[in-house]
């Protein structure tokens, strides 16, 4: 019995010492784990929460500054919600503003078609003739020539008197210049401040041309359209916005369409002696006037398509 009691006591002491050893080991392991966690803040939940909050605040401010976080707004503006930048592919087009722009463009085409042969469109036709002649004058100046006079006639004809310059550049600059400036008006109409810029350039060009021996028709035409355009500028800046953009878009659509029609009527369906196509034919005898007209028409149509495309790119990229 004494032996049994002694054995039991020894076994109990062994279990107690084992329990103390296990507790100490557990304490050491726990201590080591806690030490390890403190040495690795990325694993510590408290540290993770603090880091996430600060990062979230920084990320939020950065996102608000640089990116469109509202997906619907980004789609409406035609932008990629993650990348931003210029929307060359027209992804998400077209939103509210692009739809209004395209609707106005189409409406202007219909109105111009319906009223083409009426007196209402006569002033705009003469403006398109002026742009044609001013294209010749600009090309002459840019190539070192001298302009002596610019005239616009009520029969929708015009003439630019000049000497010097590069005839290879000056001659095509009438029809193609009209198509080019029509496209520029369309592009710039997609933004309020851009439309203001092109309106000012238009007024300055009309004013400058008055110093180059204009005829009476051109004097009245230029002064009238300068006053009209300045009036639209003032209304846009002081009262109603947008307002000027509707006018510059109309200028662009009309001038572009008139240029294409003028090429078709003067250079393709018939040949007019003394036209720009005949002048090109004299410079390049192997290129017949109608051939010149077809080339002009292709370039003019390309300008109109490019102008509409760039306007939509500008607007859908968030500039409008």
C-alpha positions as CSV (number, residue, x, y, z in Angstrom):
1,X,0.0,0.0,0.0
2,X,2.8,2.4,0.9
3,X,4.5,1.6,-2.5
4,X,1.2,2.3,-4.3
5,X,0.8,5.6,-2.5
6,X,4.4,6.6,-3.3
7,X,3.9,5.7,-7.0
8,X,0.7,7.7,-7.1
9,X,2.5,10.7,-5.6
10,X,5.3,10.5,-8.0
11,X,2.9,10.2,-11.0
12,X,0.9,13.3,-9.8
13,X,4.1,15.3,-9.4
14,X,5.1,14.3,-12.9
15,X,1.8,15.5,-14.3
16,X,2.0,18.8,-12.4
17,X,5.5,19.5,-13.7
18,X,4.4,18.6,-17.2
19,X,1.4,21.0,-17.0
20,X,3.7,23.8,-15.8
21,X,6.1,23.1,-18.6
22,X,3.3,23.1,-21.1
23,X,2.0,26.4,-19.7
24,X,5.5,27.9,-19.9
25,X,5.9,26.7,-23.5
26,X,2.5,28.1,-24.4
27,X,3.4,31.4,-22.8
28,X,6.7,31.4,-24.7
29,X,5.0,30.6,-28.0
30,X,2.3,33.2,-27.4
31,X,5.0,35.7,-26.5
32,X,6.9,34.9,-29.6
33,X,3.7,35.1,-31.7
34,X,2.9,38.5,-30.2
35,X,6.4,39.6,-30.8
36,X,6.3,38.4,-34.3
37,X,3.0,40.2,-34.9
38,X,4.4,43.5,-33.6
39,X,7.4,43.1,-35.9
40,X,5.1,42.6,-38.9
41,X,2.6,45.5,-39.0
42,X,1.0,44.3,-42.2
43,X,-0.3,41.3,-40.3
44,X,-1.5,43.2,-37.3
45,X,-5.3,43.8,-37.7
46,X,-5.1,47.1,-35.9
47,X,-2.2,48.2,-38.1
48,X,-4.1,47.0,-41.2
49,X,-7.2,49.0,-40.3
50,X,-5.2,52.2,-39.6
51,X,-3.3,51.7,-42.9
52,X,-6.5,51.1,-44.8
53,X,-8.2,54.2,-43.4
54,X,-5.3,56.5,-44.3
55,X,-4.8,54.9,-47.7
56,X,-8.5,55.1,-48.3
57,X,-8.5,58.8,-47.5
58,X,-5.5,59.4,-49.8
59,X,-7.1,57.2,-52.5
60,X,-10.4,59.0,-52.2
61,X,-8.9,62.5,-52.6
62,X,-6.7,61.3,-55.5
63,X,-9.7,59.6,-57.3
64,X,-11.9,62.7,-56.8
65,X,-9.2,64.8,-58.3
66,X,-8.2,62.7,-61.3
67,X,-10.8,60.1,-62.2
68,X,-14.5,59.9,-62.8
69,X,-15.8,57.7,-59.9
70,X,-19.4,57.9,-61.0
71,X,-19.7,55.3,-63.7
72,X,-22.9,56.8,-65.2
73,X,-21.2,60.2,-65.3
74,X,-18.2,58.8,-67.0
75,X,-20.3,57.0,-69.6
76,X,-22.3,60.2,-70.2
77,X,-19.1,62.1,-70.8
78,X,-17.8,59.3,-73.0
79,X,-14.8,58.6,-70.8
80,X,-13.3,55.4,-69.5
81,X,-13.9,55.4,-65.8
82,X,-10.5,54.0,-65.1
83,X,-8.2,55.8,-67.5
84,X,-9.7,59.1,-68.7
85,X,-7.8,61.0,-71.4
86,X,-8.8,61.7,-75.0
87,X,-11.7,59.5,-76.2
88,X,-10.4,58.8,-79.7
89,X,-12.6,55.6,-80.0
90,X,-15.7,57.5,-78.9
91,X,-16.4,54.9,-76.3
92,X,-19.8,55.6,-74.6
93,X,-20.8,58.1,-77.2
94,X,-23.1,59.7,-77.2
95,X,-24.2,61.4,-74.0
96,X,-26.6,64.4,-73.5
97,X,-24.3,67.1,-75.0
98,X,-23.2,65.0,-78.0
99,X,-26.8,64.2,-78.8
100,X,-27.8,67.8,-78.7
101,X,-24.8,68.6,-80.9
102,X,-25.6,66.0,-83.5
103,X,-29.3,67.0,-83.4
104,X,-28.4,70.6,-84.2
105,X,-26.0,69.5,-86.9
106,X,-28.7,67.4,-88.6
107,X,-31.4,70.1,-88.1
108,X,-29.1,72.7,-89.8
109,X,-28.6,70.4,-92.7
110,X,-32.3,70.1,-93.2
111,X,-32.9,73.8,-92.8
112,X,-30.2,74.6,-95.3
113,X,-31.6,72.1,-97.8
114,X,-35.1,73.5,-97.5
115,X,-34.1,77.2,-97.7
116,X,-31.2,76.8,-100.1
117,X,-32.7,78.8,-103.0
118,X,-34.4,81.4,-100.9
119,X,-33.3,84.9,-100.1
120,X,-32.8,84.0,-96.4
121,X,-29.7,82.0,-97.3
122,X,-28.2,84.6,-99.6
123,X,-26.1,86.3,-97.0
124,X,-24.7,83.1,-95.8
125,X,-23.8,82.1,-99.4
126,X,-21.9,85.4,-99.7
127,X,-20.1,84.6,-96.4
128,X,-19.0,81.3,-97.8
129,X,-17.8,83.1,-101.0
130,X,-15.8,85.4,-98.7
131,X,-14.2,82.5,-96.9
132,X,-13.3,81.0,-100.3
133,X,-11.6,84.2,-101.4
134,X,-10.0,84.8,-98.0
135,X,-8.5,81.3,-98.3
136,X,-6.7,82.4,-101.5
137,X,-5.5,85.6,-99.7
138,X,-4.2,83.6,-96.7
139,X,-2.3,81.2,-98.9
140,X,-0.8,84.1,-100.8
141,X,0.4,85.7,-97.6
142,X,1.8,82.5,-96.2
143,X,3.8,81.8,-99.3
144,X,5.3,85.3,-99.5
145,X,2.9,86.9,-102.0
146,X,1.1,90.2,-101.9
147,X,-2.7,90.7,-101.9
148,X,-4.0,93.8,-103.7
149,X,-7.8,93.3,-103.4
150,X,-10.6,91.0,-102.3
151,X,-14.1,91.3,-103.7
152,X,-17.4,89.4,-103.3
153,X,-20.3,89.8,-105.8
154,X,-24.0,89.3,-105.3
155,X,-24.0,86.6,-108.0
156,X,-22.1,84.5,-105.5
157,X,-18.8,85.0,-107.3
158,X,-15.6,86.6,-106.1
159,X,-12.0,87.4,-106.9
160,X,-8.7,87.8,-105.1
161,X,-6.2,90.0,-106.8
162,X,-2.6,89.1,-105.8
163,X,0.9,88.9,-107.0
164,X,3.7,86.5,-106.0
165,X,3.1,83.5,-103.8
166,X,3.1,79.8,-104.7
167,X,0.4,79.2,-107.2
168,X,0.4,75.5,-106.4
169,X,-0.8,76.5,-102.9
170,X,-2.8,79.6,-103.6
171,X,-5.1,78.2,-106.3
172,X,-6.5,75.2,-104.3
173,X,-6.8,77.3,-101.2
174,X,-10.2,78.7,-102.3
175,X,-12.4,75.6,-102.4
176,X,-10.3,73.6,-100.0
177,X,-9.9,76.5,-97.7
178,X,-13.6,76.9,-97.5
179,X,-14.0,73.2,-96.6
180,X,-11.2,73.4,-94.1
181,X,-12.6,76.5,-92.2
182,X,-16.1,74.9,-92.3
183,X,-14.6,71.9,-90.4
184,X,-12.8,74.1,-88.0
185,X,-16.0,76.0,-87.1
186,X,-17.7,72.6,-86.4
187,X,-14.8,71.3,-84.2
188,X,-14.6,74.5,-82.2
189,X,-18.4,74.6,-81.7
190,X,-18.1,71.7,-79.3
191,X,-16.7,73.9,-76.5
192,X,-17.8,77.3,-75.2
193,X,-14.4,79.0,-75.1
194,X,-13.3,77.4,-78.4
195,X,-16.4,78.8,-80.1
196,X,-15.5,82.2,-78.7
197,X,-12.0,81.9,-80.1
198,X,-13.2,80.9,-83.6
199,X,-15.8,83.7,-83.5
200,X,-13.1,86.3,-82.7
201,X,-10.9,84.9,-85.5
202,X,-13.8,85.2,-87.9
203,X,-14.5,88.8,-87.0
204,X,-10.8,89.7,-87.2
205,X,-10.5,88.1,-90.6
206,X,-13.5,90.0,-91.9
207,X,-12.2,93.3,-90.4
208,X,-8.7,92.8,-91.9
209,X,-10.1,92.1,-95.4
210,X,-11.7,95.5,-95.4
211,X,-8.2,97.0,-95.8
212,X,-7.7,95.3,-99.2
213,X,-9.8,97.2,-101.7
214,X,-13.1,95.6,-101.1
215,X,-16.2,96.3,-103.2
216,X,-19.3,97.7,-101.7
217,X,-21.0,94.3,-101.4
218,X,-18.2,92.9,-99.3
219,X,-18.1,96.0,-97.1
220,X,-21.7,95.7,-96.2
221,X,-21.5,91.9,-95.8
222,X,-18.5,92.0,-93.5
223,X,-19.7,94.8,-91.3
224,X,-23.1,93.1,-91.0
225,X,-21.7,89.8,-89.9
226,X,-19.2,91.3,-87.6
227,X,-22.0,93.1,-85.8
228,X,-24.1,89.9,-85.7
229,X,-21.3,87.7,-84.4
230,X,-20.3,90.3,-81.7
231,X,-23.9,90.4,-80.6
232,X,-24.0,86.7,-80.1
233,X,-20.7,86.9,-78.2
234,X,-22.1,89.4,-75.8
235,X,-25.3,87.5,-75.2
236,X,-23.3,84.3,-74.6
237,X,-21.0,86.0,-72.1
238,X,-23.6,88.2,-70.3
239,X,-27.0,86.4,-70.5
240,X,-27.5,83.0,-72.1
241,X,-25.0,80.1,-72.1
242,X,-24.6,78.3,-74.4
243,X,-25.6,80.7,-77.2
244,X,-22.7,81.5,-79.4
245,X,-22.0,77.8,-80.0
246,X,-25.2,77.4,-82.0
247,X,-24.1,80.2,-84.3
248,X,-20.6,79.0,-84.9
249,X,-21.9,75.5,-85.6
250,X,-24.3,76.9,-88.2
251,X,-21.4,78.8,-89.8
252,X,-19.4,75.6,-89.9
253,X,-22.2,73.4,-91.4
254,X,-23.1,76.0,-94.0
255,X,-19.6,76.9,-95.1
256,X,-18.7,73.2,-95.3
257,X,-21.8,72.3,-97.3
258,X,-21.4,75.3,-99.6
259,X,-17.8,74.3,-100.4
260,X,-18.8,70.8,-101.3
261,X,-21.7,72.0,-103.4
262,X,-19.6,74.7,-105.1
263,X,-17.0,72.1,-106.1
264,X,-19.7,69.8,-107.5
265,X,-21.5,72.6,-109.4
266,X,-18.5,74.5,-110.7
267,X,-15.9,71.8,-111.3
268,X,-17.6,68.4,-111.7
269,X,-21.0,68.8,-113.4
270,X,-19.6,71.5,-115.7
271,X,-16.4,73.3,-116.4
272,X,-16.2,77.0,-116.0
273,X,-13.5,78.9,-117.8
274,X,-11.3,80.8,-115.4
275,X,-12.2,78.6,-112.4
276,X,-9.7,77.3,-110.0
277,X,-9.8,73.9,-111.6
278,X,-8.9,75.4,-115.0
279,X,-6.0,77.3,-113.3
280,X,-4.8,74.0,-111.9
281,X,-5.1,72.4,-115.3
282,X,-2.9,75.0,-116.8
283,X,-0.3,74.3,-114.1
284,X,-0.6,70.5,-114.6
285,X,-1.9,70.0,-118.2
286,X,-2.3,66.2,-117.7
287,X,-4.8,66.8,-114.9
288,X,-8.2,67.7,-116.5
289,X,-10.4,70.3,-114.8
290,X,-13.0,67.6,-113.9
291,X,-10.3,65.4,-112.4
292,X,-9.2,68.4,-110.3
293,X,-12.8,68.8,-109.2
294,X,-13.1,65.2,-108.1
295,X,-9.9,65.5,-106.0
296,X,-11.2,68.7,-104.4
297,X,-14.5,67.1,-103.6
298,X,-12.9,64.1,-101.9
299,X,-10.7,66.3,-99.8
300,X,-13.6,68.6,-98.9
301,X,-15.8,65.7,-97.8
302,X,-13.0,64.3,-95.8
303,X,-12.7,67.7,-94.0
304,X,-16.4,67.7,-93.1
305,X,-16.2,64.1,-91.7
306,X,-13.0,64.9,-89.8
307,X,-14.5,68.0,-88.3
308,X,-17.6,66.2,-87.0
309,X,-15.5,63.4,-85.6
310,X,-13.1,65.7,-83.8
311,X,-15.9,67.7,-82.4
312,X,-17.4,64.5,-80.9
313,X,-14.0,63.4,-79.6
314,X,-13.5,66.8,-77.9
315,X,-17.0,66.7,-76.3
316,X,-16.9,63.1,-75.2
317,X,-13.5,63.6,-73.7
318,X,-15.0,65.9,-71.1
319,X,-14.0,69.3,-72.6
320,X,-17.5,70.4,-73.3
